[in-house]
Amino acid sequence: MTEGTRNYAIVTAAYWGFTLTDGALRMLVLLHFFRLGYSPFTLAFLFLLYEAAGVVANLIGGWLAARYGITRMLAVGLGTQIVGFLLLSCLSPGWTAAASVAWVVMAQGVCGVAKDLTKTASKSAIKVAEAAARSEDSEGRLFRWVAWFTGSKNAMKGVGFFLGGLLLEALGFRGALWAMATMLGLILLGVLTALPAMMGKAKASKSARELFAKNRGVNLLALARVALFGARDVWFVVGVPVFLYASGWTFTMVGTFLALWTIGYGIVQAAAPAFIARSPDGLSSEVPAARLWSAALAAIAFAIAALLASGSGLRPDLVLVAGLGLFGFAFAVNSSLHSYLILAYAGSEKAAEDVGFYYAANALGRFSGTLLSGLLYQAGGLTACLLGSGLMLVLCCAATLALPERSTG
């Protein structure tokens, strides 16, 4: 095993552990506060700072990873998540509702910083590890590694949904958080002892202007990413679970479905290279594929909205489940393809900064989608959420149409 392959395996394992606890945390917070009687919109509000914090965390994290090394930033991300868990564990049942919400939003913001610091460091490490293990099939290796990393991460998030419910039932809210903090502490120790301390260290940007002055491919792909993930979360965060619950599903059924959907989504992401024609230069076939899958996603969102609004006689919840299956498949392939393209466009000397900029856009899309999910569902139900999703995907498709078909790094 080459050093690059070894480092890739270590980073992937560390991120699996982090994602397992991150998925469990989301379910812990949702279930705990739903049980306390909080409304769906309030539940969405609990995650707004979590998403917003990721915008800044990605930008700063990419710069810090280039300046101080990816290993150190991965360790900082894991350590910050531990702090977030310990803060949440301090929540007292005797506090007022307003104080509880404010404390959870603050602690969730800390966890949001942790998530995106860890994600930026981990995905930047793939670029560095792949370069160390490069062979004649370098671009093919990079796509396979990115697809497997991204897909397995989301499958682990789905497993984390189950873990969150299990730990809440077995250990309670505080005990579950302590258990997850202990698990992350062991992972942190492994990262510090197993990875090169200076992995990925490069010359960092000296000014904010230089930090934001990315090449055309990175900028356009970042715009597409804002629209792509906003289009997912605008109906997935609040609209889908509330709609299914209102259709007669139990909370357990809703949680199980979302977990299984996320696991399936991750499996498709990992298999994405099998659905994409490959090119020797790594872009001339992959960029047109991104355009095609973006257009397909927009068509699916509009089609589901039309079926729900038509009064066709079909059970609305079954229409949604079938539609989510199609949407999830196309979204998984497109998301995995985008995750590859950012590394293909990223400059080799400042890959961490380029990746951080891109995932700041990802966090901005999640934040926008989370906020609009509650607002649009309240204004016009799931149909309004789906129409909003379709319009965002039209923007995503327009951005991908302008993507260059050769590297601009």
C-alpha positions as a Markdown table, in Angstrom:
| # | Residue | x | y | z |
|---|---|---|---|---|
| 1 | Met | 0.0 | 0.0 | 0.0 |
| 2 | Thr | 1.4 | 3.4 | -1.0 |
| 3 | Glu | 1.6 | 6.3 | 1.5 |
| 4 | Gly | -1.1 | 8.1 | -0.5 |
| 5 | Thr | -3.5 | 5.2 | -0.3 |
| 6 | Arg | -2.8 | 4.7 | 3.4 |
| 7 | Asn | -3.5 | 8.4 | 4.1 |
| 8 | Tyr | -6.7 | 8.2 | 2.1 |
| 9 | Ala | -7.9 | 5.2 | 4.1 |
| 10 | Ile | -7.1 | 6.9 | 7.4 |
| 11 | Val | -8.9 | 10.1 | 6.4 |
| 12 | Thr | -11.9 | 8.2 | 5.2 |
| 13 | Ala | -12.2 | 6.2 | 8.4 |
| 14 | Ala | -11.9 | 9.3 | 10.5 |
| 15 | Tyr | -14.6 | 11.1 | 8.5 |
| 16 | Trp | -16.8 | 8.0 | 8.8 |
| 17 | Gly | -16.7 | 8.2 | 12.5 |
| 18 | Phe | -17.3 | 12.0 | 12.5 |
| 19 | Thr | -20.3 | 11.6 | 10.1 |
| 20 | Leu | -21.8 | 8.8 | 12.2 |
| 21 | Thr | -21.9 | 11.1 | 15.2 |
| 22 | Asp | -23.1 | 14.0 | 13.1 |
| 23 | Gly | -26.1 | 12.1 | 11.7 |
| 24 | Ala | -26.8 | 10.8 | 15.2 |
| 25 | Leu | -26.7 | 14.4 | 16.5 |
| 26 | Arg | -29.3 | 15.6 | 14.0 |
| 27 | Met | -31.7 | 12.8 | 15.0 |
| 28 | Leu | -31.0 | 13.3 | 18.7 |
| 29 | Val | -32.0 | 17.0 | 18.5 |
| 30 | Leu | -35.0 | 16.4 | 16.3 |
| 31 | Leu | -36.4 | 13.6 | 18.4 |
| 32 | His | -35.6 | 15.2 | 21.7 |
| 33 | Phe | -37.2 | 18.6 | 20.9 |
| 34 | Phe | -40.1 | 17.0 | 19.0 |
| 35 | Arg | -40.9 | 15.0 | 22.1 |
| 36 | Leu | -40.9 | 18.3 | 24.0 |
| 37 | Gly | -43.6 | 19.7 | 21.7 |
| 38 | Tyr | -41.6 | 22.1 | 19.5 |
| 39 | Ser | -43.1 | 22.9 | 16.0 |
| 40 | Pro | -41.5 | 21.7 | 12.7 |
| 41 | Phe | -40.5 | 25.3 | 11.9 |
| 42 | Thr | -38.8 | 25.7 | 15.3 |
| 43 | Leu | -37.0 | 22.4 | 14.7 |
| 44 | Ala | -35.7 | 23.8 | 11.4 |
| 45 | Phe | -34.7 | 27.0 | 13.1 |
| 46 | Leu | -32.5 | 25.0 | 15.5 |
| 47 | Phe | -30.3 | 24.1 | 12.5 |
| 48 | Leu | -30.0 | 27.5 | 10.9 |
| 49 | Leu | -26.9 | 28.6 | 12.7 |
| 50 | Tyr | -25.5 | 25.1 | 12.1 |
| 51 | Glu | -25.8 | 25.7 | 8.4 |
| 52 | Ala | -24.8 | 29.4 | 8.4 |
| 53 | Ala | -21.6 | 28.7 | 10.4 |
| 54 | Gly | -20.5 | 26.4 | 7.7 |
| 55 | Val | -20.1 | 29.3 | 5.2 |
| 56 | Val | -17.4 | 31.0 | 7.3 |
| 57 | Ala | -15.9 | 27.7 | 8.5 |
| 58 | Asn | -15.3 | 26.4 | 5.0 |
| 59 | Leu | -13.6 | 29.7 | 3.8 |
| 60 | Ile | -11.4 | 30.0 | 6.9 |
| 61 | Gly | -10.8 | 26.2 | 7.1 |
| 62 | Gly | -9.5 | 26.0 | 3.5 |
| 63 | Trp | -7.1 | 28.9 | 4.2 |
| 64 | Leu | -6.0 | 27.4 | 7.5 |
| 65 | Ala | -5.5 | 24.0 | 6.0 |
| 66 | Ala | -3.2 | 25.4 | 3.3 |
| 67 | Arg | -1.3 | 27.4 | 5.9 |
| 68 | Tyr | -1.0 | 24.9 | 8.8 |
| 69 | Gly | -1.6 | 21.5 | 7.1 |
| 70 | Ile | -4.7 | 19.3 | 6.6 |
| 71 | Thr | -4.0 | 17.0 | 9.5 |
| 72 | Arg | -4.1 | 19.9 | 12.0 |
| 73 | Met | -7.4 | 21.2 | 10.6 |
| 74 | Leu | -9.0 | 17.7 | 10.6 |
| 75 | Ala | -8.0 | 17.5 | 14.3 |
| 76 | Val | -9.4 | 21.0 | 15.0 |
| 77 | Gly | -12.7 | 19.9 | 13.4 |
| 78 | Leu | -13.0 | 16.8 | 15.5 |
| 79 | Gly | -12.1 | 18.7 | 18.6 |
| 80 | Thr | -14.7 | 21.4 | 17.9 |
| 81 | Gln | -17.4 | 18.7 | 17.5 |
| 82 | Ile | -16.5 | 17.3 | 20.9 |
| 83 | Val | -16.9 | 20.8 | 22.4 |
| 84 | Gly | -20.3 | 21.2 | 20.7 |
| 85 | Phe | -21.4 | 17.9 | 22.2 |
| 86 | Leu | -20.3 | 18.9 | 25.7 |
| 87 | Leu | -22.1 | 22.2 | 25.3 |
| 88 | Leu | -25.3 | 20.5 | 24.3 |
| 89 | Ser | -25.0 | 18.1 | 27.3 |
| 90 | Cys | -25.2 | 21.1 | 29.6 |
| 91 | Leu | -28.8 | 21.8 | 28.5 |
| 92 | Ser | -31.0 | 21.8 | 31.6 |
| 93 | Pro | -34.7 | 20.7 | 31.7 |
| 94 | Gly | -35.4 | 23.6 | 34.1 |
| 95 | Trp | -34.5 | 26.3 | 31.5 |
| 96 | Thr | -37.2 | 28.2 | 29.7 |
| 97 | Ala | -38.1 | 27.3 | 26.1 |
| 98 | Ala | -36.4 | 30.5 | 24.9 |
| 99 | Ala | -33.2 | 29.8 | 26.8 |
| 100 | Ser | -33.2 | 26.2 | 25.6 |
| 101 | Val | -33.6 | 27.2 | 22.0 |
| 102 | Ala | -30.9 | 29.8 | 22.2 |
| 103 | Trp | -28.5 | 27.4 | 23.9 |
| 104 | Val | -29.1 | 24.7 | 21.3 |
| 105 | Val | -28.8 | 27.1 | 18.4 |
| 106 | Met | -25.4 | 28.3 | 19.8 |
| 107 | Ala | -24.2 | 24.7 | 20.4 |
| 108 | Gln | -25.4 | 23.6 | 16.9 |
| 109 | Gly | -23.5 | 26.6 | 15.5 |
| 110 | Val | -20.3 | 25.1 | 17.1 |
| 111 | Cys | -21.1 | 21.7 | 15.6 |
| 112 | Gly | -21.7 | 23.4 | 12.2 |
| 113 | Val | -18.2 | 24.9 | 12.3 |
| 114 | Ala | -16.9 | 21.5 | 13.2 |
| 115 | Lys | -18.7 | 19.7 | 10.4 |
| 116 | Asp | -17.4 | 22.0 | 7.7 |
| 117 | Leu | -13.8 | 22.3 | 9.0 |
| 118 | Thr | -13.7 | 18.5 | 9.0 |
| 119 | Lys | -15.3 | 18.2 | 5.6 |
| 120 | Thr | -12.9 | 20.7 | 4.0 |
| 121 | Ala | -9.9 | 19.1 | 5.5 |
| 122 | Ser | -11.0 | 15.6 | 4.6 |
| 123 | Lys | -11.8 | 16.3 | 1.0 |
| 124 | Ser | -8.7 | 18.3 | 0.5 |
| 125 | Ala | -6.7 | 15.4 | 1.9 |
| 126 | Ile | -8.1 | 13.2 | -1.0 |
| 127 | Lys | -6.5 | 15.6 | -3.5 |
| 128 | Val | -3.2 | 15.4 | -1.7 |
| 129 | Ala | -3.3 | 11.6 | -1.1 |
| 130 | Glu | -4.3 | 11.0 | -4.8 |
| 131 | Ala | -1.4 | 13.1 | -6.0 |
| 132 | Ala | 1.0 | 11.0 | -3.8 |
| 133 | Ala | -0.5 | 7.8 | -5.3 |
| 134 | Arg | -0.8 | 9.0 | -8.8 |
| 135 | Ser | -0.4 | 6.6 | -11.7 |
| 136 | Glu | -1.3 | 6.6 | -15.4 |
| 137 | Asp | -5.0 | 6.4 | -14.4 |
| 138 | Ser | -4.8 | 9.4 | -12.1 |
| 139 | Glu | -8.1 | 11.1 | -13.1 |
| 140 | Gly | -9.9 | 7.8 | -12.9 |
| 141 | Arg | -8.5 | 7.2 | -9.4 |
| 142 | Leu | -9.5 | 10.6 | -8.3 |
| 143 | Phe | -13.1 | 10.2 | -9.4 |
| 144 | Arg | -13.4 | 6.7 | -7.8 |
| 145 | Trp | -11.9 | 8.0 | -4.5 |
| 146 | Val | -14.1 | 11.0 | -4.4 |
| 147 | Ala | -17.2 | 9.0 | -5.2 |
| 148 | Trp | -16.5 | 6.3 | -2.6 |
| 149 | Phe | -15.6 | 8.9 | 0.0 |
| 150 | Thr | -18.7 | 11.0 | -0.6 |
| 151 | Gly | -21.1 | 8.0 | -1.0 |
| 152 | Ser | -19.8 | 6.1 | 2.0 |
| 153 | Lys | -20.0 | 9.3 | 4.1 |
| 154 | Asn | -23.7 | 9.7 | 3.4 |
| 155 | Ala | -24.4 | 6.1 | 4.0 |
| 156 | Met | -22.8 | 6.5 | 7.4 |
| 157 | Lys | -25.0 | 9.5 | 8.0 |
| 158 | Gly | -28.0 | 7.3 | 7.5 |
| 159 | Val | -26.7 | 4.8 | 9.9 |
| 160 | Gly | -26.1 | 7.7 | 12.3 |
| 161 | Phe | -29.9 | 8.5 | 12.2 |
| 162 | Phe | -30.5 | 5.0 | 13.6 |
| 163 | Leu | -27.7 | 5.4 | 16.1 |
| 164 | Gly | -29.1 | 8.7 | 17.3 |
| 165 | Gly | -32.5 | 7.1 | 18.1 |
| 166 | Leu | -30.9 | 4.1 | 19.7 |
| 167 | Leu | -28.6 | 6.1 | 21.9 |
| 168 | Leu | -31.4 | 8.5 | 22.9 |
| 169 | Glu | -33.5 | 5.5 | 24.0 |
| 170 | Ala | -30.7 | 3.7 | 25.7 |
| 171 | Leu | -28.7 | 6.5 | 27.3 |
| 172 | Gly | -30.9 | 9.5 | 27.2 |
| 173 | Phe | -30.0 | 12.9 | 25.6 |
| 174 | Arg | -27.0 | 13.7 | 27.9 |
| 175 | Gly | -25.6 | 10.2 | 28.0 |
| 176 | Ala | -25.8 | 9.9 | 24.2 |
| 177 | Leu | -23.8 | 13.1 | 23.8 |
| 178 | Trp | -21.1 | 12.0 | 26.3 |
| 179 | Ala | -20.8 | 8.6 | 24.5 |
| 180 | Met | -20.3 | 10.3 | 21.1 |
| 181 | Ala | -17.8 | 12.8 | 22.5 |
| 182 | Thr | -15.8 | 9.8 | 23.9 |
| 183 | Met | -15.9 | 8.1 | 20.5 |
| 184 | Leu | -14.7 | 11.2 | 18.7 |
| 185 | Gly | -11.9 | 11.6 | 21.3 |
| 186 | Leu | -10.5 | 8.2 | 20.3 |
| 187 | Ile | -10.8 | 9.1 | 16.6 |
| 188 | Leu | -8.9 | 12.4 | 17.2 |
| 189 | Leu | -6.1 | 10.5 | 18.9 |
| 190 | Gly | -5.8 | 8.2 | 15.9 |
| 191 | Val | -5.7 | 11.1 | 13.4 |
| 192 | Leu | -2.9 | 12.8 | 15.4 |
| 193 | Thr | -0.8 | 9.7 | 15.6 |
| 194 | Ala | -1.4 | 8.2 | 12.2 |
| 195 | Leu | -1.3 | 11.1 | 9.7 |
| 196 | Pro | 1.7 | 13.3 | 8.7 |
| 197 | Ala | 1.5 | 16.5 | 10.7 |
| 198 | Met | 2.2 | 18.7 | 7.7 |
| 199 | Met | 0.1 | 16.9 | 5.1 |
| 200 | Gly | -1.3 | 19.4 | 2.5 |
| 201 | Lys | 0.6 | 22.4 | 3.9 |
| 202 | Ala | 1.1 | 25.0 | 1.1 |
| 203 | Lys | 1.5 | 28.7 | 0.5 |
| 204 | Ala | -1.7 | 30.3 | 1.7 |
| 205 | Ser | -3.4 | 33.4 | 0.1 |
| 206 | Lys | -2.1 | 36.6 | 1.6 |
| 207 | Ser | -5.3 | 38.7 | 1.2 |
| 208 | Ala | -9.1 | 38.2 | 1.1 |
| 209 | Arg | -9.2 | 39.3 | -2.5 |
| 210 | Glu | -6.8 | 36.5 | -3.4 |
| 211 | Leu | -8.8 | 34.0 | -1.3 |
| 212 | Phe | -12.0 | 34.8 | -3.3 |
| 213 | Ala | -10.3 | 35.2 | -6.7 |
| 214 | Lys | -10.8 | 31.6 | -7.9 |
| 215 | Asn | -10.6 | 30.3 | -11.5 |
| 216 | Arg | -13.7 | 30.3 | -13.7 |
| 217 | Gly | -14.4 | 26.6 | -13.2 |
| 218 | Val | -14.4 | 26.9 | -9.4 |
| 219 | Asn | -16.6 | 30.0 | -9.4 |
| 220 | Leu | -19.2 | 28.6 | -11.7 |
| 221 | Leu | -19.3 | 25.2 | -9.9 |
| 222 | Ala | -19.7 | 27.0 | -6.6 |
| 223 | Leu | -22.7 | 28.9 | -7.9 |
| 224 | Ala | -24.2 | 25.6 | -9.2 |
| 225 | Arg | -23.5 | 24.0 | -5.8 |
| 226 | Val | -25.5 | 26.8 | -4.0 |
| 227 | Ala | -28.5 | 26.1 | -6.2 |
| 228 | Leu | -28.1 | 22.3 | -6.1 |
| 229 | Phe | -28.1 | 21.9 | -2.3 |
| 230 | Gly | -30.6 | 24.6 | -1.8 |
| 231 | Ala | -32.9 | 22.7 | -4.2 |
| 232 | Arg | -32.5 | 19.5 | -2.1 |
| 233 | Asp | -33.0 | 21.1 | 1.3 |
| 234 | Val | -35.9 | 23.4 | 0.3 |
| 235 | Trp | -38.2 | 20.4 | 0.5 |
| 236 | Phe | -36.2 | 17.7 | 2.3 |
| 237 | Val | -35.5 | 19.5 | 5.6 |
| 238 | Val | -39.0 | 20.5 | 6.7 |
| 239 | Gly | -41.4 | 19.8 | 3.8 |
| 240 | Val | -40.9 | 16.0 | 3.5 |
| 241 | Pro | -41.0 | 14.9 | 7.2 |
| 242 | Val | -43.9 | 17.3 | 8.0 |
| 243 | Phe | -45.9 | 16.2 | 4.9 |
| 244 | Leu | -45.4 | 12.5 | 5.6 |
| 245 | Tyr | -46.3 | 13.0 | 9.3 |
| 246 | Ala | -49.5 | 14.9 | 8.2 |
| 247 | Ser | -50.3 | 12.0 | 5.8 |
| 248 | Gly | -50.6 | 9.6 | 8.8 |
| 249 | Trp | -47.1 | 8.3 | 9.1 |
| 250 | Thr | -45.7 | 7.9 | 12.6 |
| 251 | Phe | -42.6 | 9.7 | 13.6 |
| 252 | Thr | -40.7 | 6.4 | 13.7 |
| 253 | Met | -41.8 | 5.6 | 10.1 |
| 254 | Val | -40.7 | 9.1 | 8.9 |
| 255 | Gly | -37.3 | 8.8 | 10.6 |
| 256 | Thr | -36.7 | 5.3 | 9.3 |
| 257 | Phe | -37.7 | 6.3 | 5.7 |
| 258 | Leu | -35.3 | 9.3 | 5.8 |
| 259 | Ala | -32.5 | 7.1 | 7.2 |
| 260 | Leu | -33.0 | 4.5 | 4.5 |
| 261 | Trp | -33.2 | 7.2 | 1.8 |
| 262 | Thr | -29.9 | 8.7 | 3.0 |
| 263 | Ile | -28.2 | 5.3 | 3.0 |
| 264 | Gly | -29.5 | 4.5 | -0.5 |
| 265 | Tyr | -28.4 | 8.0 | -1.6 |
| 266 | Gly | -24.9 | 7.3 | -0.3 |
| 267 | Ile | -24.7 | 3.9 | -2.1 |
| 268 | Val | -25.6 | 5.6 | -5.4 |
| 269 | Gln | -23.0 | 8.3 | -4.8 |
| 270 | Ala | -20.3 | 5.7 | -4.3 |
| 271 | Ala | -21.3 | 4.0 | -7.5 |
| 272 | Ala | -21.6 | 7.2 | -9.5 |
| 273 | Pro | -18.5 | 6.6 | -11.8 |
| 274 | Ala | -20.4 | 3.6 | -13.3 |
| 275 | Phe | -23.0 | 6.0 | -14.6 |
| 276 | Ile | -20.7 | 8.6 | -16.1 |
| 277 | Ala | -18.7 | 8.3 | -19.3 |
| 278 | Arg | -15.1 | 9.0 | -18.6 |
| 279 | Ser | -12.7 | 11.1 | -20.7 |
| 280 | Pro | -8.8 | 11.1 | -20.7 |
| 281 | Asp | -8.7 | 14.8 | -19.7 |
| 282 | Gly | -11.2 | 14.2 | -16.9 |
| 283 | Leu | -13.6 | 17.1 | -18.0 |
| 284 | Ser | -14.8 | 16.8 | -21.6 |
| 285 | Ser | -17.2 | 14.0 | -20.8 |
| 286 | Glu | -17.8 | 14.8 | -17.2 |
| 287 | Val | -19.0 | 18.4 | -17.6 |
| 288 | Pro | -21.7 | 17.5 | -20.2 |
| 289 | Ala | -22.8 | 14.8 | -17.8 |
| 290 | Ala | -23.2 | 17.4 | -15.0 |
| 291 | Arg | -25.4 | 19.5 | -17.4 |
| 292 | Leu | -27.6 | 16.5 | -18.2 |
| 293 | Trp | -28.1 | 15.3 | -14.6 |
| 294 | Ser | -29.0 | 18.9 | -13.5 |
| 295 | Ala | -31.6 | 19.2 | -16.2 |
| 296 | Ala | -33.1 | 15.8 | -15.2 |
| 297 | Leu | -33.3 | 16.9 | -11.6 |
| 298 | Ala | -35.3 | 20.0 | -12.5 |
| 299 | Ala | -37.7 | 18.0 | -14.6 |
| 300 | Ile | -38.3 | 15.5 | -11.7 |
| 301 | Ala | -39.0 | 18.3 | -9.2 |
| 302 | Phe | -41.5 | 20.0 | -11.5 |
| 303 | Ala | -43.1 | 16.6 | -12.3 |
| 304 | Ile | -43.7 | 15.7 | -8.7 |
| 305 | Ala | -45.2 | 19.2 | -8.0 |
| 306 | Ala | -47.5 | 18.8 | -11.0 |
| 307 | Leu | -48.7 | 15.3 | -9.8 |
| 308 | Leu | -49.4 | 16.6 | -6.3 |
| 309 | Ala | -51.3 | 19.6 | -7.6 |
| 310 | Ser | -53.3 | 17.7 | -10.2 |
| 311 | Gly | -55.5 | 15.7 | -7.8 |
| 312 | Ser | -54.8 | 12.6 | -9.9 |
| 313 | Gly | -56.3 | 10.3 | -7.2 |
| 314 | Leu | -53.0 | 8.8 | -6.4 |
| 315 | Arg | -52.0 | 8.7 | -2.7 |
| 316 | Pro | -49.9 | 11.9 | -2.2 |
| 317 | Asp | -47.5 | 10.2 | 0.2 |
| 318 | Leu | -46.8 | 7.4 | -2.2 |
| 319 | Val | -46.3 | 9.9 | -5.1 |
| 320 | Leu | -43.8 | 11.7 | -2.8 |
| 321 | Val | -41.9 | 8.5 | -1.9 |
| 322 | Ala | -41.6 | 7.4 | -5.5 |
| 323 | Gly | -40.6 | 10.9 | -6.6 |
| 324 | Leu | -38.0 | 11.1 | -3.8 |
| 325 | Gly | -36.5 | 7.8 | -5.1 |
| 326 | Leu | -36.0 | 9.2 | -8.6 |
| 327 | Phe | -34.8 | 12.5 | -7.3 |
| 328 | Gly | -32.4 | 10.9 | -4.8 |
| 329 | Phe | -30.8 | 8.8 | -7.5 |
| 330 | Ala | -30.3 | 11.7 | -9.9 |
| 331 | Phe | -29.2 | 14.0 | -7.1 |
| 332 | Ala | -26.6 | 11.4 | -5.8 |
| 333 | Val | -25.0 | 11.0 | -9.2 |
| 334 | Asn | -24.9 | 14.8 | -9.8 |
| 335 | Ser | -23.6 | 15.5 | -6.3 |
| 336 | Ser | -20.8 | 13.0 | -6.6 |
| 337 | Leu | -19.9 | 14.3 | -10.0 |
| 338 | His | -19.7 | 17.9 | -8.7 |
| 339 | Ser | -17.5 | 16.7 | -5.8 |
| 340 | Tyr | -15.1 | 15.3 | -8.4 |
| 341 | Leu | -15.2 | 18.4 | -10.6 |
| 342 | Ile | -14.2 | 20.7 | -7.8 |
| 343 | Leu | -11.0 | 18.7 | -7.3 |
| 344 | Ala | -10.5 | 18.5 | -11.1 |
| 345 | Tyr | -10.7 | 22.3 | -11.3 |
| 346 | Ala | -8.9 | 23.1 | -8.0 |
| 347 | Gly | -5.3 | 24.4 | -8.2 |
| 348 | Ser | -2.8 | 21.8 | -7.0 |
| 349 | Glu | -0.9 | 24.3 | -4.7 |
| 350 | Lys | -4.0 | 25.7 | -3.0 |
| 351 | Ala | -6.4 | 22.8 | -3.3 |
| 352 | Ala | -7.6 | 23.2 | 0.3 |
| 353 | Glu | -8.5 | 26.9 | -0.3 |
| 354 | Asp | -10.4 | 26.0 | -3.5 |
| 355 | Val | -12.3 | 23.2 | -1.8 |
| 356 | Gly | -13.1 | 25.4 | 1.2 |
| 357 | Phe | -14.5 | 28.1 | -1.1 |
| 358 | Tyr | -16.6 | 25.5 | -2.9 |
| 359 | Tyr | -18.0 | 24.0 | 0.3 |
| 360 | Ala | -18.7 | 27.5 | 1.7 |
| 361 | Ala | -21.1 | 27.7 | -1.3 |
| 362 | Asn | -22.4 | 24.3 | -0.4 |
| 363 | Ala | -23.2 | 25.5 | 3.2 |
| 364 | Leu | -24.8 | 28.7 | 1.8 |
| 365 | Gly | -27.1 | 26.5 | -0.3 |
| 366 | Arg | -28.0 | 24.3 | 2.7 |
| 367 | Phe | -28.7 | 27.4 | 4.8 |
| 368 | Ser | -30.9 | 28.9 | 2.1 |
| 369 | Gly | -32.8 | 25.6 | 1.5 |
| 370 | Thr | -33.3 | 25.1 | 5.2 |
| 371 | Leu | -34.8 | 28.6 | 5.7 |
| 372 | Leu | -37.0 | 28.4 | 2.6 |
| 373 | Ser | -38.2 | 24.9 | 3.4 |
| 374 | Gly | -40.0 | 26.2 | 6.5 |
| 375 | Leu | -41.2 | 29.4 | 4.8 |
| 376 | Leu | -42.5 | 27.9 | 1.6 |
| 377 | Tyr | -44.1 | 24.9 | 3.3 |
| 378 | Gln | -46.0 | 27.3 | 5.6 |
| 379 | Ala | -47.0 | 29.5 | 2.6 |
| 380 | Gly | -48.0 | 26.8 | 0.1 |
| 381 | Gly | -47.3 | 23.3 | 1.4 |
| 382 | Leu | -45.1 | 20.8 | -0.3 |
| 383 | Thr | -46.0 | 21.9 | -3.8 |
| 384 | Ala | -44.5 | 25.4 | -3.1 |
| 385 | Cys | -41.3 | 23.7 | -1.8 |
| 386 | Leu | -41.1 | 21.6 | -5.0 |
| 387 | Leu | -41.6 | 24.6 | -7.3 |
| 388 | Gly | -38.9 | 26.4 | -5.4 |
| 389 | Ser | -36.6 | 23.4 | -5.8 |
| 390 | Gly | -37.3 | 23.3 | -9.5 |
| 391 | Leu | -36.4 | 27.0 | -10.0 |
| 392 | Met | -33.2 | 26.5 | -8.1 |
| 393 | Leu | -32.3 | 23.6 | -10.3 |
| 394 | Val | -32.9 | 25.7 | -13.4 |
| 395 | Leu | -30.2 | 28.1 | -12.0 |
| 396 | Cys | -27.9 | 25.1 | -11.3 |
| 397 | Cys | -28.4 | 23.9 | -14.9 |
| 398 | Ala | -27.6 | 27.4 | -16.2 |
| 399 | Ala | -24.4 | 27.6 | -14.2 |
| 400 | Thr | -23.2 | 24.1 | -15.5 |
| 401 | Leu | -23.9 | 25.2 | -19.1 |
| 402 | Ala | -21.1 | 27.8 | -18.7 |
| 403 | Leu | -18.6 | 25.4 | -17.1 |
| 404 | Pro | -15.3 | 25.1 | -19.0 |
| 405 | Glu | -14.5 | 21.6 | -20.4 |
| 406 | Arg | -10.8 | 21.9 | -19.7 |
| 407 | Ser | -8.9 | 22.7 | -16.5 |
| 408 | Thr | -8.6 | 26.4 | -15.7 |
| 409 | Gly | -6.4 | 26.0 | -12.7 |
